[in-house]
Amino acid sequence: MGQFLLLSRDPGNPPVGGAREALKLSQFTQDRCMVIQGRAITRHIVVEYTANKLGGIHQDERRNRKGDEIFSLLDWAAQTVDLAEKRIPYFAVLATGQALIWSTDIRKFVEQVIERQLLVPAPLEYPNF
């Protein structure tokens, strides 16, 4: 089996006290993470917006296709609201990633990778190309 390169930094423990429940990944991504002007926004929409509209995968400034109204709301929020010095869509993606990293299933996966010695330590220096 091949080797995997994982982040060498431990994300730490999840915040103490918040309500936690087990969700399927599809349930998690379709769960609301914010409401903008009365409209519920799911994690899936925020990730799609960041990837396809803000340049995460490609830059698409058009907002004229069916369903793009929700992206216009996210544009407004990105220009209006900062949270922890981040534009709100980026903060929502960061929070989504943290929730995934803190999930029980991901922690079990990382433990199995370590046990099977599939972990390659991250290099301290980048090679010169």
PyMOL commands that place a pseudoatom at each C-alpha (Angstrom):
pseudoatom trace, name=CA, resn=MET, resi=1, chain=A, elem=C, hetatm=0, pos=[0.000, 0.000, 0.000]
pseudoatom trace, name=CA, resn=GLY, resi=2, chain=A, elem=C, hetatm=0, pos=[1.179, 3.537, -0.750]
pseudoatom trace, name=CA, resn=GLN, resi=3, chain=A, elem=C, hetatm=0, pos=[2.125, 6.138, 1.792]
pseudoatom trace, name=CA, resn=PHE, resi=4, chain=A, elem=C, hetatm=0, pos=[0.164, 9.226, 2.715]
pseudoatom trace, name=CA, resn=LEU, resi=5, chain=A, elem=C, hetatm=0, pos=[1.473, 12.641, 3.669]
pseudoatom trace, name=CA, resn=LEU, resi=6, chain=A, elem=C, hetatm=0, pos=[-0.616, 14.082, 6.479]
pseudoatom trace, name=CA, resn=LEU, resi=7, chain=A, elem=C, hetatm=0, pos=[-0.413, 17.385, 8.244]
pseudoatom trace, name=CA, resn=SER, resi=8, chain=A, elem=C, hetatm=0, pos=[2.149, 17.218, 10.991]
pseudoatom trace, name=CA, resn=ARG, resi=9, chain=A, elem=C, hetatm=0, pos=[0.209, 19.631, 13.195]
pseudoatom trace, name=CA, resn=ASP, resi=10, chain=A, elem=C, hetatm=0, pos=[-2.378, 18.178, 15.561]
pseudoatom trace, name=CA, resn=PRO, resi=11, chain=A, elem=C, hetatm=0, pos=[-5.601, 20.212, 15.276]
pseudoatom trace, name=CA, resn=GLY, resi=12, chain=A, elem=C, hetatm=0, pos=[-6.086, 19.903, 19.010]
pseudoatom trace, name=CA, resn=ASN, resi=13, chain=A, elem=C, hetatm=0, pos=[-9.302, 19.020, 20.726]
pseudoatom trace, name=CA, resn=PRO, resi=14, chain=A, elem=C, hetatm=0, pos=[-12.748, 20.291, 19.798]
pseudoatom trace, name=CA, resn=PRO, resi=15, chain=A, elem=C, hetatm=0, pos=[-14.221, 23.092, 21.892]
pseudoatom trace, name=CA, resn=VAL, resi=16, chain=A, elem=C, hetatm=0, pos=[-15.676, 21.928, 25.182]
pseudoatom trace, name=CA, resn=GLY, resi=17, chain=A, elem=C, hetatm=0, pos=[-19.377, 22.192, 25.869]
pseudoatom trace, name=CA, resn=GLY, resi=18, chain=A, elem=C, hetatm=0, pos=[-21.014, 22.500, 22.454]
pseudoatom trace, name=CA, resn=ALA, resi=19, chain=A, elem=C, hetatm=0, pos=[-23.736, 20.060, 21.493]
pseudoatom trace, name=CA, resn=ARG, resi=20, chain=A, elem=C, hetatm=0, pos=[-22.422, 17.231, 19.326]
pseudoatom trace, name=CA, resn=GLU, resi=21, chain=A, elem=C, hetatm=0, pos=[-24.302, 14.676, 17.290]
pseudoatom trace, name=CA, resn=ALA, resi=22, chain=A, elem=C, hetatm=0, pos=[-23.370, 12.006, 14.783]
pseudoatom trace, name=CA, resn=LEU, resi=23, chain=A, elem=C, hetatm=0, pos=[-24.266, 12.917, 11.198]
pseudoatom trace, name=CA, resn=LYS, resi=24, chain=A, elem=C, hetatm=0, pos=[-23.660, 11.289, 7.862]
pseudoatom trace, name=CA, resn=LEU, resi=25, chain=A, elem=C, hetatm=0, pos=[-21.407, 13.407, 5.653]
pseudoatom trace, name=CA, resn=SER, resi=26, chain=A, elem=C, hetatm=0, pos=[-24.351, 14.222, 3.373]
pseudoatom trace, name=CA, resn=GLN, resi=27, chain=A, elem=C, hetatm=0, pos=[-26.375, 15.396, 6.390]
pseudoatom trace, name=CA, resn=PHE, resi=28, chain=A, elem=C, hetatm=0, pos=[-23.459, 17.485, 7.617]
pseudoatom trace, name=CA, resn=THR, resi=29, chain=A, elem=C, hetatm=0, pos=[-22.937, 19.236, 4.272]
pseudoatom trace, name=CA, resn=GLN, resi=30, chain=A, elem=C, hetatm=0, pos=[-26.666, 19.912, 3.850]
pseudoatom trace, name=CA, resn=ASP, resi=31, chain=A, elem=C, hetatm=0, pos=[-26.966, 21.348, 7.359]
pseudoatom trace, name=CA, resn=ARG, resi=32, chain=A, elem=C, hetatm=0, pos=[-27.370, 25.114, 7.682]
pseudoatom trace, name=CA, resn=CYS, resi=33, chain=A, elem=C, hetatm=0, pos=[-24.301, 27.009, 8.808]
pseudoatom trace, name=CA, resn=MET, resi=34, chain=A, elem=C, hetatm=0, pos=[-25.627, 30.565, 8.481]
pseudoatom trace, name=CA, resn=VAL, resi=35, chain=A, elem=C, hetatm=0, pos=[-28.667, 32.640, 7.635]
pseudoatom trace, name=CA, resn=ILE, resi=36, chain=A, elem=C, hetatm=0, pos=[-28.303, 35.731, 5.436]
pseudoatom trace, name=CA, resn=GLN, resi=37, chain=A, elem=C, hetatm=0, pos=[-31.241, 38.102, 5.071]
pseudoatom trace, name=CA, resn=GLY, resi=38, chain=A, elem=C, hetatm=0, pos=[-33.590, 35.328, 6.191]
pseudoatom trace, name=CA, resn=ARG, resi=39, chain=A, elem=C, hetatm=0, pos=[-32.209, 32.738, 3.756]
pseudoatom trace, name=CA, resn=ALA, resi=40, chain=A, elem=C, hetatm=0, pos=[-30.616, 29.565, 5.155]
pseudoatom trace, name=CA, resn=ILE, resi=41, chain=A, elem=C, hetatm=0, pos=[-27.196, 28.729, 3.699]
pseudoatom trace, name=CA, resn=THR, resi=42, chain=A, elem=C, hetatm=0, pos=[-25.840, 25.168, 3.871]
pseudoatom trace, name=CA, resn=ARG, resi=43, chain=A, elem=C, hetatm=0, pos=[-22.222, 24.147, 4.261]
pseudoatom trace, name=CA, resn=HIS, resi=44, chain=A, elem=C, hetatm=0, pos=[-22.379, 22.646, 0.755]
pseudoatom trace, name=CA, resn=ILE, resi=45, chain=A, elem=C, hetatm=0, pos=[-23.398, 26.002, -0.727]
pseudoatom trace, name=CA, resn=VAL, resi=46, chain=A, elem=C, hetatm=0, pos=[-20.616, 27.849, 1.126]
pseudoatom trace, name=CA, resn=VAL, resi=47, chain=A, elem=C, hetatm=0, pos=[-17.969, 25.359, -0.049]
pseudoatom trace, name=CA, resn=GLU, resi=48, chain=A, elem=C, hetatm=0, pos=[-19.338, 25.482, -3.617]
pseudoatom trace, name=CA, resn=TYR, resi=49, chain=A, elem=C, hetatm=0, pos=[-19.337, 29.291, -3.529]
pseudoatom trace, name=CA, resn=THR, resi=50, chain=A, elem=C, hetatm=0, pos=[-15.784, 29.479, -2.214]
pseudoatom trace, name=CA, resn=ALA, resi=51, chain=A, elem=C, hetatm=0, pos=[-14.527, 26.910, -4.733]
pseudoatom trace, name=CA, resn=ASN, resi=52, chain=A, elem=C, hetatm=0, pos=[-16.343, 28.147, -7.827]
pseudoatom trace, name=CA, resn=LYS, resi=53, chain=A, elem=C, hetatm=0, pos=[-17.013, 31.840, -7.255]
pseudoatom trace, name=CA, resn=LEU, resi=54, chain=A, elem=C, hetatm=0, pos=[-14.104, 33.070, -5.140]
pseudoatom trace, name=CA, resn=GLY, resi=55, chain=A, elem=C, hetatm=0, pos=[-11.287, 31.330, -6.952]
pseudoatom trace, name=CA, resn=GLY, resi=56, chain=A, elem=C, hetatm=0, pos=[-10.815, 28.219, -4.815]
pseudoatom trace, name=CA, resn=ILE, resi=57, chain=A, elem=C, hetatm=0, pos=[-10.965, 26.126, -7.996]
pseudoatom trace, name=CA, resn=HIS, resi=58, chain=A, elem=C, hetatm=0, pos=[-11.751, 28.769, -10.581]
pseudoatom trace, name=CA, resn=GLN, resi=59, chain=A, elem=C, hetatm=0, pos=[-12.984, 32.359, -10.597]
pseudoatom trace, name=CA, resn=ASP, resi=60, chain=A, elem=C, hetatm=0, pos=[-16.547, 32.898, -11.818]
pseudoatom trace, name=CA, resn=GLU, resi=61, chain=A, elem=C, hetatm=0, pos=[-17.969, 36.349, -11.213]
pseudoatom trace, name=CA, resn=ARG, resi=62, chain=A, elem=C, hetatm=0, pos=[-21.205, 35.676, -13.103]
pseudoatom trace, name=CA, resn=ARG, resi=63, chain=A, elem=C, hetatm=0, pos=[-24.362, 35.703, -11.025]
pseudoatom trace, name=CA, resn=ASN, resi=64, chain=A, elem=C, hetatm=0, pos=[-26.911, 35.376, -13.828]
pseudoatom trace, name=CA, resn=ARG, resi=65, chain=A, elem=C, hetatm=0, pos=[-27.619, 31.634, -13.858]
pseudoatom trace, name=CA, resn=LYS, resi=66, chain=A, elem=C, hetatm=0, pos=[-30.505, 29.921, -12.131]
pseudoatom trace, name=CA, resn=GLY, resi=67, chain=A, elem=C, hetatm=0, pos=[-29.663, 29.444, -8.458]
pseudoatom trace, name=CA, resn=ASP, resi=68, chain=A, elem=C, hetatm=0, pos=[-26.997, 32.184, -8.406]
pseudoatom trace, name=CA, resn=GLU, resi=69, chain=A, elem=C, hetatm=0, pos=[-29.166, 34.422, -6.205]
pseudoatom trace, name=CA, resn=ILE, resi=70, chain=A, elem=C, hetatm=0, pos=[-27.777, 32.656, -3.162]
pseudoatom trace, name=CA, resn=PHE, resi=71, chain=A, elem=C, hetatm=0, pos=[-24.239, 33.450, -4.316]
pseudoatom trace, name=CA, resn=SER, resi=72, chain=A, elem=C, hetatm=0, pos=[-25.210, 37.131, -4.510]
pseudoatom trace, name=CA, resn=LEU, resi=73, chain=A, elem=C, hetatm=0, pos=[-26.243, 36.933, -0.851]
pseudoatom trace, name=CA, resn=LEU, resi=74, chain=A, elem=C, hetatm=0, pos=[-22.857, 35.421, -0.011]
pseudoatom trace, name=CA, resn=ASP, resi=75, chain=A, elem=C, hetatm=0, pos=[-21.176, 38.211, -2.009]
pseudoatom trace, name=CA, resn=TRP, resi=76, chain=A, elem=C, hetatm=0, pos=[-23.035, 40.734, 0.107]
pseudoatom trace, name=CA, resn=ALA, resi=77, chain=A, elem=C, hetatm=0, pos=[-22.062, 38.950, 3.340]
pseudoatom trace, name=CA, resn=ALA, resi=78, chain=A, elem=C, hetatm=0, pos=[-18.424, 38.683, 2.234]
pseudoatom trace, name=CA, resn=GLN, resi=79, chain=A, elem=C, hetatm=0, pos=[-18.294, 42.439, 1.662]
pseudoatom trace, name=CA, resn=THR, resi=80, chain=A, elem=C, hetatm=0, pos=[-20.234, 43.329, 4.810]
pseudoatom trace, name=CA, resn=VAL, resi=81, chain=A, elem=C, hetatm=0, pos=[-19.216, 40.929, 7.586]
pseudoatom trace, name=CA, resn=ASP, resi=82, chain=A, elem=C, hetatm=0, pos=[-15.818, 39.852, 8.899]
pseudoatom trace, name=CA, resn=LEU, resi=83, chain=A, elem=C, hetatm=0, pos=[-15.493, 37.278, 11.628]
pseudoatom trace, name=CA, resn=ALA, resi=84, chain=A, elem=C, hetatm=0, pos=[-12.113, 36.676, 13.273]
pseudoatom trace, name=CA, resn=GLU, resi=85, chain=A, elem=C, hetatm=0, pos=[-10.546, 38.867, 10.555]
pseudoatom trace, name=CA, resn=LYS, resi=86, chain=A, elem=C, hetatm=0, pos=[-11.901, 36.621, 7.789]
pseudoatom trace, name=CA, resn=ARG, resi=87, chain=A, elem=C, hetatm=0, pos=[-14.590, 37.252, 5.230]
pseudoatom trace, name=CA, resn=ILE, resi=88, chain=A, elem=C, hetatm=0, pos=[-17.618, 35.284, 6.377]
pseudoatom trace, name=CA, resn=PRO, resi=89, chain=A, elem=C, hetatm=0, pos=[-17.583, 32.622, 3.585]
pseudoatom trace, name=CA, resn=TYR, resi=90, chain=A, elem=C, hetatm=0, pos=[-13.940, 31.794, 4.361]
pseudoatom trace, name=CA, resn=PHE, resi=91, chain=A, elem=C, hetatm=0, pos=[-14.721, 31.629, 8.079]
pseudoatom trace, name=CA, resn=ALA, resi=92, chain=A, elem=C, hetatm=0, pos=[-17.596, 29.217, 7.363]
pseudoatom trace, name=CA, resn=VAL, resi=93, chain=A, elem=C, hetatm=0, pos=[-15.311, 26.972, 5.261]
pseudoatom trace, name=CA, resn=LEU, resi=94, chain=A, elem=C, hetatm=0, pos=[-12.685, 27.053, 8.033]
pseudoatom trace, name=CA, resn=ALA, resi=95, chain=A, elem=C, hetatm=0, pos=[-15.297, 26.116, 10.647]
pseudoatom trace, name=CA, resn=THR, resi=96, chain=A, elem=C, hetatm=0, pos=[-16.539, 23.291, 8.398]
pseudoatom trace, name=CA, resn=GLY, resi=97, chain=A, elem=C, hetatm=0, pos=[-13.001, 21.942, 8.017]
pseudoatom trace, name=CA, resn=GLN, resi=98, chain=A, elem=C, hetatm=0, pos=[-12.410, 22.120, 11.757]
pseudoatom trace, name=CA, resn=ALA, resi=99, chain=A, elem=C, hetatm=0, pos=[-15.626, 20.228, 12.464]
pseudoatom trace, name=CA, resn=LEU, resi=100, chain=A, elem=C, hetatm=0, pos=[-14.555, 17.506, 10.034]
pseudoatom trace, name=CA, resn=ILE, resi=101, chain=A, elem=C, hetatm=0, pos=[-11.053, 17.253, 11.527]
pseudoatom trace, name=CA, resn=TRP, resi=102, chain=A, elem=C, hetatm=0, pos=[-12.535, 16.993, 15.023]
pseudoatom trace, name=CA, resn=SER, resi=103, chain=A, elem=C, hetatm=0, pos=[-14.998, 14.280, 13.986]
pseudoatom trace, name=CA, resn=THR, resi=104, chain=A, elem=C, hetatm=0, pos=[-14.744, 10.884, 15.595]
pseudoatom trace, name=CA, resn=ASP, resi=105, chain=A, elem=C, hetatm=0, pos=[-14.464, 9.108, 12.224]
pseudoatom trace, name=CA, resn=ILE, resi=106, chain=A, elem=C, hetatm=0, pos=[-11.549, 11.258, 11.036]
pseudoatom trace, name=CA, resn=ARG, resi=107, chain=A, elem=C, hetatm=0, pos=[-9.757, 10.760, 14.361]
pseudoatom trace, name=CA, resn=LYS, resi=108, chain=A, elem=C, hetatm=0, pos=[-10.216, 6.972, 14.036]
pseudoatom trace, name=CA, resn=PHE, resi=109, chain=A, elem=C, hetatm=0, pos=[-8.913, 7.104, 10.458]
pseudoatom trace, name=CA, resn=VAL, resi=110, chain=A, elem=C, hetatm=0, pos=[-5.793, 9.022, 11.517]
pseudoatom trace, name=CA, resn=GLU, resi=111, chain=A, elem=C, hetatm=0, pos=[-5.172, 6.530, 14.342]
pseudoatom trace, name=CA, resn=GLN, resi=112, chain=A, elem=C, hetatm=0, pos=[-5.380, 3.645, 11.855]
pseudoatom trace, name=CA, resn=VAL, resi=113, chain=A, elem=C, hetatm=0, pos=[-2.985, 5.381, 9.473]
pseudoatom trace, name=CA, resn=ILE, resi=114, chain=A, elem=C, hetatm=0, pos=[-0.494, 5.858, 12.311]
pseudoatom trace, name=CA, resn=GLU, resi=115, chain=A, elem=C, hetatm=0, pos=[-0.919, 2.265, 13.539]
pseudoatom trace, name=CA, resn=ARG, resi=116, chain=A, elem=C, hetatm=0, pos=[-0.320, 0.891, 10.046]
pseudoatom trace, name=CA, resn=GLN, resi=117, chain=A, elem=C, hetatm=0, pos=[2.701, 3.161, 9.678]
pseudoatom trace, name=CA, resn=LEU, resi=118, chain=A, elem=C, hetatm=0, pos=[1.297, 4.856, 6.589]
pseudoatom trace, name=CA, resn=LEU, resi=119, chain=A, elem=C, hetatm=0, pos=[2.238, 8.241, 7.979]
pseudoatom trace, name=CA, resn=VAL, resi=120, chain=A, elem=C, hetatm=0, pos=[5.152, 10.008, 6.351]
pseudoatom trace, name=CA, resn=PRO, resi=121, chain=A, elem=C, hetatm=0, pos=[6.425, 12.903, 8.477]
pseudoatom trace, name=CA, resn=ALA, resi=122, chain=A, elem=C, hetatm=0, pos=[6.133, 16.259, 6.773]
pseudoatom trace, name=CA, resn=PRO, resi=123, chain=A, elem=C, hetatm=0, pos=[9.539, 17.549, 5.599]
pseudoatom trace, name=CA, resn=LEU, resi=124, chain=A, elem=C, hetatm=0, pos=[11.040, 20.370, 7.629]
pseudoatom trace, name=CA, resn=GLU, resi=125, chain=A, elem=C, hetatm=0, pos=[12.437, 21.985, 4.510]
pseudoatom trace, name=CA, resn=TYR, resi=126, chain=A, elem=C, hetatm=0, pos=[11.073, 22.086, 0.998]
pseudoatom trace, name=CA, resn=PRO, resi=127, chain=A, elem=C, hetatm=0, pos=[13.336, 20.631, -1.686]
pseudoatom trace, name=CA, resn=ASN, resi=128, chain=A, elem=C, hetatm=0, pos=[14.919, 22.981, -4.201]
pseudoatom trace, name=CA, resn=PHE, resi=129, chain=A, elem=C, hetatm=0, pos=[13.551, 22.458, -7.706]
for i in range(1, 129): cmd.bond("trace and resi %d" % i, "trace and resi %d" % (i + 1))
show_as sticks, trace
zoom trace
